[in-house]
């Protein structure tokens, strides 16, 4: 008989080797499949024991398929009475097209008609069709002029064999498919380790534990199909039950005979939920006694080097996005450590798409296969033992620790960051500051800023690294490697878990909005002579204290603020405005009378909190983003400011100012931190450019101030120059106070923002 086993792209050679190891004959690799020949029990063996095949097919015939009539005749000529038992249900799986047969549904329908007509003529009855759970599935694969007709002996795909423990929770991460886990092990020749009494495996980023389950099952000689409940061949009229029973008895005997194998598994994965998901999967697959040793990154080298029997090291990096440099730096650091410590390993295999894998291991793979993980291209790499045990260049920190790097010149960055960190920490303790900038492009080749955030309670610490996009003349590979080194060195110097490092990439251009454009603007009317925002109050969509996923709490100036490093471009607070916010609090303390404060382009309302803390009785917070206003409300409530006089207005600021000028609403103190540029669709046909449009904005704001009121105006366009003459002509005074608002940790970049006091010229001076 002729058979073929299907598999994912890139698995063909591994599958052919696996089938050959079972003693199957005439094994030949094809695209996406491997063919072989033998008796029916050989196909059963492939079904029961293959870890890499997706399905096993019995070829019935290759027929002419030049057109629908030829297809019909070819299918009719097959002796279906020998394959379809009376009363059985069938389904047709049609694949492929040619010039005449362009629709797979039509191919399936025409094939079904041919089968039904044949059986009607032989038996006088037609088979029933069941597309969901057929007794027998028939596959028709159309090529250029021919079609292959086959029976699916597997039923459902062979890789559907994972069994989490009953009642287990759904894992927080997507599991690696079992056949991909098996391919990762096969690429590293795990079967060689399984021939010894003490097989050892080190699994980096085990995820939900699929790799560990496959490794343990193979080491214990358990057939991957042993616990399967249903097979496609059971509904085949030619099924040999005796041959199948013999194979099952053999598989059960082999599983019992290897129960004393001294298997050792080591797992490293810092992702939340990985350890629990791994144990649940092992328990569900009857491998309770194979629980691995779970280790952290700091003991990885010792754990690998202490294994005595030539462990295989495997790493599943298929989940790592090349767009996430912080994540890439973290996993490549572990990969480098494992490869450097694996001098006695039997080999290493890696699944992933990162282009820096080879450089992290300091070796070129002896074998490589291009595969698809989901719809994303990836690579399956194999490294021989003699290629391991080599360390990447390292940078020595002042405390003696060494960090693997890609660029040897990164030692200069490490030295500068170490110096900055110590000096800045002393300053921060003296000033009682917990969130501050540690590094700000001190070295031109390492053009990043690094901000350190300390949790309001507990020991949480986070880093936000902002990289400026490298100019075109800089080699992108070199720029990427420098960034990798920054992301590897910074958490070590600043004592932050690498998982708590977050990267933002900023471009030196004019376009784009200051904040993400989220939510939708609800239409609302603005009546005359209303109090600030009255009638504009936004309904609460959720409890004010319900923190979104990824949110953290920090302290500044005696107040608590919510930050989030994952959801948006900016984390929720601008550290360079620390002194500006304190100034607003002091100015609020000096307010008399109505004590009204207005925050325009308010973002998360941090300035509103400072004004309220300074005694502002009425606050109005205006922003175009609903999520930002919800965030601002949470910040206010968290600090004890939850009054009906605190209003949150969702509106286009420029239009809103124009509307408020026609009312009697006026404010004692206004803060306006404008975006540099915006072309949001909510602004209609207009766009916003701070240099071009600031004068009109400030004239409008000045008309909203009470007599003697003041506006604190800020922008972050480095080249900004206010049009003083034009503003004076319209009765607006502007005073530059930028130097007073630049914190010490931003002193290297005095143009990080511009700050001005804006007042309306007194009438007697106009």
C-alpha positions, 0 to 999 in steps of 0.5 A: 500500500502507498501512504503519505504523512502530512506535516507543517512546512519545514518539518519534512526532513525531520518527519522522514527521519522519524518514519525511517526510524520506525522501520517504514520503507520507501520513505520520500520527502515531498513538499508538506508531506512524506510518502512511504509504503508498506502494509496497513499496520505500518500506517497504524504504527505511524498514526500511533507513534509519530510526533511530527505528522499531522495526518496519515493518509492511505492513497487509493488512486491517482486519477485524471482530473483535467475537468469535472467529467474526468474527475467524476469518472476517476472517482467512480472507478474506485471500489468504494464498496471495499472502503465504505461500510454500509450505513457509514457516514462520509465527508469529502475534503477537497484541496487544490485547483487547476484551470478547469476545477477552480472551486474546491466546493465543486470538487467535493460535490462532484466527488461525493456524487461519483461515490454515491452513484457507485455505491447506489449501483453496487448496493442500492443505497447512498452513503450519508454525509456528515461534515462534522463527525464522519466515520470516514473522511476522503481527501481529494487533492487536485493538481495540474492534470491529476488528483490524488484520492486518499483516506484519512486514517488519523481522524482529527490531526495527530498534534491534538494530544495535549490534555491539561489536568481536569479543572485547570485554568486556561493558560495566560499564554498561547501554548506551543503546538505539540508537533512544533515542540516535538520538532524542537526536540527532534532538531536537537536529537533528543532521541539520542538522550533518551537512549541513556538511563539519565536523559536531561533537558534544559527548556528555556521559555517552556510556556505552558509546558508542551516541550516538557510533556513531549520530552518526558513522553519520549524519554518514557517511551510512551506513544503519543497516540496511546491515550487517543480516543478515536481514529479515522481508520475505525470507520474504514471497511478495510480496518484490521482490528487485530493488527491495531490491537497488537500495536496497542499491546506493544505500546502499553508494554513499552510504556510500562517497561521504562517507568524507572528512567531517571529523567531530569527536566529543568525549566526557565520561564519568567512569564506569569502562569507558566509554572502552573500551566506546565504542572497542569499539563504534565498531570493531565498527561499522566506525567505527575512524576516528571515535574521539572526543576523551575529556575530563574535566570540568575541561576541558569548558568549554574543549573546548566553546568551542573547537569552531568549527563550531556543535557539537550538545551532547547529554547522556544522563542517563537512567541518573541516579537522582533518589534519588542526589543526589551523582550528580545534583549531579555530572552537573548541574555538567557540564551547566551548564558545557557549556551555559554554554560552548556559546554557539556551539552549534547546540543542545542535547538532554537525555534524563533524568528529573531535575527540575533539568535546566532550572535547570541549563541556565538555560532552558526547553526549546522541545520536550519529549517524555515517554518511557520508558527501560526502565520508568522515565519520562523526558523528551527535552528540546530547547534552541535555540542562543539559550538556551545560553551562560548560566551559573547563579549561581556561588560564588567559592572563595578560590582564584579557582575558581567553582562553579555553584550553584542558591542564591546564599546557598550562598556562605556555606556555601562560605566556612564550609567553606573556613575549616573545611577549612583549620583542620581540616587543620592540626589533623589533620596535627598529631595525625596523623589522616587521617579526620575531620569537616570540617563539622557543620551549622555553618549551620542551612540547610545541615544536613549533616555532611561527613567526609573519609577519606584512603586508607591508601596512595596518594592516594585521598580520599573524602567522606561527606556525611550530610544530615538530612531537612528538616522538613516546613515547609521547601520540598522544592525549596529543600532539594534545591537546597541539597543540590545546592550542598553536593555541588557545592562540597564536592569542589572545596573538599576536592580530592576527585573528585566521583565519590568523594562519597557521600551518606547521608540520616538522619531525625530519628526513633526507628525503624529499626535501627542497621545493615542486617539482612543474612544469616541467623542460624544456630541453634546451641547454647550449652553450660554452662561454655564459654569465651567463644564456644567452640562458637559459632565461625562458619565462614569463608565466604570468605578473610578478606582478600577485600575486597568490591566498593566497599571501601577501606582507611584508617588510624587510630591505626596500624591499618588498617580497611576502609570501604565507602561504597556497601553500607550506611548506615554506612561501617564506622567511627564517627569520633566514637569515635576517642578511645574506641577509643584509650582501650580500647587503653590500658585493654587495656594495663593488663589483667592475668591472662587479658586477655579483651576482649568487644565487644558490638554489635560492627559491624565490630570496630574496637574489637576491633582496638584491644583486640588492639593493646593486648595483649588475648589473648582477644577475643570479637566479638558481633553479629547480622549475619554480614556485619558479623562477616566484616568484623570478621574481615577488619579483625583479620586485616589488622592481624595478629590471626588467633589461635584465641583471637579469636572471632566470635559471631553472636547476638542480644546480649541473649539471648547475655548471658543465656546467658553469665551461666549460664556461668563465662565472664567478661571483663576489659574489655567495650565495648558501643556499643548501637543506639538502637532495634531491632525486628529479627525476630531478636529474636523478640517483643521490641524494643530501646529504649536508654532503656527497656532500658539498665538491664537490659542493664548489669546483665547486662553487669556480671555478665560482668565479672571482679572489678575489670573495667570496661565502656565503654558508649556510645549516641548517643541525644541525650536519654539519661539513665542510671537511676543509682539503679536501677543502684546498687540492683542493684550497678552503678556508672556514671561519665559520661566523655563529655567525655573521648571527644568528639574536637575535630572533633565538639566542635560536637555534644557530644551526638554520643554518651554514654560511661560506665564501668560497674563492678560495685560491690565486695562490701564496698560493697554 
